[in-house]
Amino acid sequence: MTIKEALTWGKEQLQESCERPSFEAELLLAYHLKQDRMYLITHDDEIVDDQESFEKLVHRRAENEPYEYIVGEASFYDIHLSVEKGVLIPRPETEILIDMVSKIVEEENITQIVEIGVGSGAISVILARKFPQLKMIATDICDAPLKVAKQNIETFGLEKQIELRKSNLIDMVSEPIQLVVSNPPYIAEDFLLESNVVDYEPKEALFGGRVGDELLKQIILDVKAR
Ligand SMILES: C[S@@+](CC[C@H](N)C(=O)[O-])C[C@H]1O[C@@H](n2cnc3c(N)ncnc32)[C@H](O)[C@@H]1O
């Protein structure tokens, strides 16, 4: 199968599951070949090595598995973060939260932040990179996010700035706290989500309780009590 044929085949397979089947077929083939998308255009009559592995990638995507889990990374802010099943894929909206927190850090000369629900480390990693004076404690109740966040913290050499702690909210944080940041789970438990989200992303990162805002309210109460 040539690159051109592989793209046509991939597009057909992804027709049902993807809004942009051609684009996603290109992304997956480029990832498989360890090349950029331009290479596919300029080498479209080249034979695809290990065609079976490429087909497996396309089948996973056709089953609605998010692209980020298939390739093991997500683009966020100005970096790429490792992600895997069990860890929320960072969302572009969270960049707004980071910009708001950054403003407070600058205006209030904040030097210490606690993040609740670190996930992949998206928020803590970006904040630590932006503010080298900042020390952060980042908690999560689940093991998978703590493992992946550790990996991302190491990739960017931020071990001295970010300390990870397994904790329910801030239960295991006894230090004085200047600022708390969190993107907690906030979806109501009976809310219908798309298959690529609900079948693949961790429930602990999505659902905040029956109404959805229970954890958010608990965070406010816990932080107020300090
Ligand atoms: C919506 S995700 C946010 C992940 C990451 N901060 C981001 O913005 O991409 C929420 C995270 O909170 C964690 N979490 C859920 N309940 C928690 C709790 N009671 N205490 C600490 N972390 C919790 C989940 O495991 C998940 O990693």
The ligand as an SDF file (V2000), in Angstrom:
LIG
                    3D

 27 29  0  0  0  0  0  0  0  0999 V2000
  -10.7680   17.7210   35.2730 C   0  0  0  0  0  0  0  0  0  0  0  0
   -9.3200   16.8530   35.7440 S   0  0  0  0  0  0  0  0  0  0  0  0
   -8.1150   18.1450   35.6270 C   0  0  0  0  0  0  0  0  0  0  0  0
   -6.7250   17.6500   35.3200 C   0  0  0  0  0  0  0  0  0  0  0  0
   -5.7070   18.7850   35.0190 C   0  0  0  0  0  0  0  0  0  0  0  0
   -5.5520   19.6710   36.1320 N   0  0  0  0  0  0  0  0  0  0  0  0
   -6.1480   19.5630   33.7950 C   0  0  0  0  0  0  0  0  0  0  0  0
   -6.6380   20.6900   33.9490 O   0  0  0  0  0  0  0  0  0  0  0  0
   -6.0010   19.0450   32.6740 O   0  0  0  0  0  0  0  0  0  0  0  0
   -9.5730   16.6810   37.4690 C   0  0  0  0  0  0  0  0  0  0  0  0
   -8.5130   15.9030   38.2340 C   0  0  0  0  0  0  0  0  0  0  0  0
   -8.8950   15.9070   39.6170 O   0  0  0  0  0  0  0  0  0  0  0  0
   -8.6260   14.6310   40.1790 C   0  0  0  0  0  0  0  0  0  0  0  0
   -9.5210   14.4660   41.3420 N   0  0  0  0  0  0  0  0  0  0  0  0
  -10.8210   14.0640   41.3650 C   0  0  0  0  0  0  0  0  0  0  0  0
  -11.2860   14.0630   42.6250 N   0  0  0  0  0  0  0  0  0  0  0  0
  -10.2740   14.4860   43.4210 C   0  0  0  0  0  0  0  0  0  0  0  0
  -10.1440   14.6910   44.8300 C   0  0  0  0  0  0  0  0  0  0  0  0
  -11.1660   14.4610   45.6720 N   0  0  0  0  0  0  0  0  0  0  0  0
   -8.9540   15.1220   45.3030 N   0  0  0  0  0  0  0  0  0  0  0  0
   -7.9000   15.3440   44.4640 C   0  0  0  0  0  0  0  0  0  0  0  0
   -7.9650   15.1640   43.1230 N   0  0  0  0  0  0  0  0  0  0  0  0
   -9.1240   14.7410   42.6140 C   0  0  0  0  0  0  0  0  0  0  0  0
   -8.8780   13.6580   39.0460 C   0  0  0  0  0  0  0  0  0  0  0  0
   -8.1980   12.4370   39.2680 O   0  0  0  0  0  0  0  0  0  0  0  0
   -8.3380   14.4510   37.8450 C   0  0  0  0  0  0  0  0  0  0  0  0
   -6.9920   14.1680   37.6150 O   0  0  0  0  0  0  0  0  0  0  0  0
  1  2  1  0
  2  3  1  0
  2 10  1  0
  3  4  1  0
  4  5  1  0
  5  6  1  0
  5  7  1  0
  7  8  2  0
  7  9  1  0
 10 11  1  0
 11 12  1  0
 11 26  1  0
 12 13  1  0
 13 14  1  0
 13 24  1  0
 14 15  1  0
 14 23  1  0
 15 16  2  0
 16 17  1  0
 17 18  1  0
 17 23  2  0
 18 19  1  0
 18 20  2  0
 20 21  1  0
 21 22  2  0
 22 23  1  0
 24 25  1  0
 24 26  1  0
 26 27  1  0
M  CHG  2   2   1   9  -1
M  END
$$$$
